[in-house]
C-alpha cells in the first residue's frame, strides 16, 4: 500500500506539472469498481484516480505556497526549518 501511495503521489505531481488535473476519489474497499470494470476476483482496485484537463487553466505547477519555515520544523516543534 505504501508503494502504491508513493506512486500515486508521483502521478499527481507529474500530472500537475503538465497542466493535467487529478484527485484521489477512492482508496480500498472498491468492490463495486471491480465489478464495473470486470477486474478479476483475485485482484483488487486499490484507488480511483481520474485525470483530465480542467476547464480553467491551473498554472502548470505554480502554487502560492507558504515558506518552508512556516510548515516544517528543525529538531523540535517551533524551530523553523530554514
C-alpha positions as CSV (number, residue, x, y, z in Angstrom):
1,X,0.0,0.0,0.0
2,X,2.8,2.5,0.8
3,X,4.5,1.8,-2.5
4,X,1.2,2.4,-4.3
5,X,0.6,5.6,-2.3
6,X,4.0,7.0,-3.3
7,X,3.4,6.1,-6.9
8,X,0.0,7.8,-6.9
9,X,1.6,10.9,-5.3
10,X,4.2,11.0,-8.1
11,X,1.5,10.6,-10.7
12,X,-0.3,13.6,-9.3
13,X,2.8,15.8,-9.2
14,X,3.7,14.8,-12.8
15,X,0.1,15.5,-14.0
16,X,0.1,18.9,-12.3
17,X,3.4,19.8,-13.9
18,X,1.8,19.0,-17.3
19,X,-1.3,21.0,-16.6
20,X,-3.5,18.0,-16.0
21,X,-5.8,17.9,-13.0
22,X,-6.5,14.9,-10.8
23,X,-7.9,13.9,-7.5
24,X,-7.9,10.8,-5.3
25,X,-11.5,9.8,-5.2
26,X,-11.3,6.3,-3.7
27,X,-9.0,4.0,-1.8
28,X,-9.5,0.4,-1.0
29,X,-12.9,-1.4,-0.5
30,X,-13.9,-0.6,-4.1
31,X,-15.6,-3.9,-4.8
32,X,-18.3,-2.1,-7.0
33,X,-15.5,-0.7,-9.1
34,X,-14.0,-4.2,-9.5
35,X,-17.4,-5.4,-10.8
36,X,-18.0,-2.4,-13.0
37,X,-14.6,-2.7,-14.7
38,X,-14.5,-6.5,-14.9
39,X,-11.4,-6.8,-12.7
40,X,-10.8,-10.5,-11.9
41,X,-11.7,-11.6,-8.4
42,X,-8.1,-12.3,-7.4
43,X,-7.2,-8.6,-7.9
44,X,-8.4,-5.5,-6.1
45,X,-8.7,-1.9,-7.3
46,X,-6.7,0.0,-4.7
47,X,-7.5,3.5,-5.8
48,X,-9.5,5.5,-8.3
49,X,-7.6,8.4,-9.9
50,X,-9.3,10.4,-12.6
51,X,-7.1,12.7,-14.8
52,X,-8.2,15.4,-17.1
53,X,-7.7,18.9,-18.4
54,X,-9.5,21.4,-16.2
55,X,-12.0,23.9,-17.6
56,X,-9.9,26.7,-16.1
57,X,-6.1,26.9,-16.5
58,X,-4.4,25.6,-13.4
59,X,-1.0,27.2,-13.8
60,X,1.3,24.2,-14.6
61,X,2.6,23.7,-11.1
62,X,2.8,27.3,-10.0
63,X,1.2,27.4,-6.5
64,X,1.1,30.1,-3.8
65,X,2.9,28.1,-1.1
66,X,3.8,29.0,2.4
67,X,7.5,29.4,3.1
68,X,9.2,26.2,4.3
69,X,9.9,27.6,7.7
70,X,6.2,28.1,8.3
71,X,5.3,24.4,7.8
72,X,8.5,22.5,8.7
73,X,10.5,22.4,12.0
74,X,14.1,21.6,12.7
75,X,14.7,19.0,15.5
76,X,11.8,20.4,17.7
77,X,8.5,22.0,17.1
78,X,8.8,25.8,17.0
79,X,12.3,25.8,15.5
80,X,11.7,26.8,11.8
81,X,13.4,24.8,9.1
82,X,15.0,27.4,7.0
